[in-house]
């Protein structure tokens, strides 16, 4: 979990600075570092140990991990496997999805806490000397020179710092501070629903029982996480 001891700002300036250590930011950092691009990722938290809403890695993503040569090491991390999804519609049990016809290497959805997934991606990225991850480094703004973005200002250890970069990627979430500062247009699509997430303890079963429950005016998804249900109640 520890970050690199050396501050990349004190070494060769990176060609790329990615703000945000979520799945998008970390995976972009991994891919650029694999390609030989000096890359630094800034993540404002000290670790990834936070609850997330979506902890599923789908067959299509597992296939991409295989194509990148990462799948075997990924599956060494603790996870649950969902080979099919059923739903209770009224008083009927219906099979909604069956992944068994896919390649056996990725014929399931992997349930893995996102903090474990992020740890995995960060560990893989650290295999490359061009990659640096700075934790507890909160981006505070863009650095400009004659109208061009040339880096990122960030706060770390109570100090305000800057890091130069030829390219900056804002992967700091839906409320991106950098996107707003760069005045990129934002299109809000809206959504007719919201979701209330909670968990309910359960006894582990030999087979994963991930399912959905549909009744008139109500929908809830139940993700079988072994010793608890991760529940998504649709409002």
GINORSUL-V811976 format. One record per helix or strand of 3 or more residues. SS is the DSSP state (helix for helix, strand for strand). FROM is the first residue (numbers start at 1). LEN is the number of residues. Records with the same first field share a line. If there is no record, write none. Layout:
SS = FROM-LEN  FROM-LEN
This chain:
helix = 8-3  23-12  59-9  71-4  104-3  114-12  177-6
strand = 16-4  39-4  80-3  84-6  92-7  109-3  131-4  138-8  148-9  159-6  167-4  195-7  211-5  218-7  228-7
